[in-house]
Amino acid sequence: MANTISGNARTEFGSEFIISPPHIVESAPDVSYLPKDRQSYITPFTWRGHKAVIGICIT
């Protein structure tokens, strides 16, 4: 899912768009990984019975 989203972002923003590797965080993080001064998108999903979320922010 993350690869699809990042591939579409690269297509939209061009080949010079830099995509950082995903960070895997188990449980709720102690510190927010998404900047408070930018709009972020959180997408919950279920895969093979496991619940997770993907957070996306363009900085």
N, C-alpha and C positions, 0 to 999 in steps of 0.2 A: 504494500500500500504506500509506504514512504517512497519507494523507488518510482512509482507511477506519478505521485504528486511532484516529486523533485524533477522528473523528466519533463513533465508538462510545464513546470515553472521555467526550466531552461529553454524550452521551445518558445515560451511567451516572452521571456526577458532577454534572450540571445545567448550566444555561446560564451560570452565573457561573464555571465552570471555565475557567481561562486556559490556552491552548495556545500555546507559543512556536513560532515558525517553525522548520522543520528546518534543521540545519546540515549542509552537505555537506563531507565531509572526504575528500580523496584520499589513498590509501595509509594507513599506520598513523599515527595522531596522536602527536605528541611528548608531549602532555599529555592526561590522561584528561578527557573531556568529561562523564562521568557521575560524580555524587558518590559517594564511597566509603562514606558513612554511610547510603545508601539502596539498596534492592534494585533492580537494573536487569535488563532483559530484552533479550537480543541475539538477533535473528532473522536468520539467513543466508538469502539467496535468490539465484536466478539469473534474469536478465531479458535476453532477446535475446542470450544467450551471455555476458553480463557477470555476474560474481559480485560480490555486495555484502552488507552487513549493515545492519540498522536497530537502533539502540540506543534503548531507551525507559526513562525513569525519571520517577517522579512525586515531585516535591519539594515 
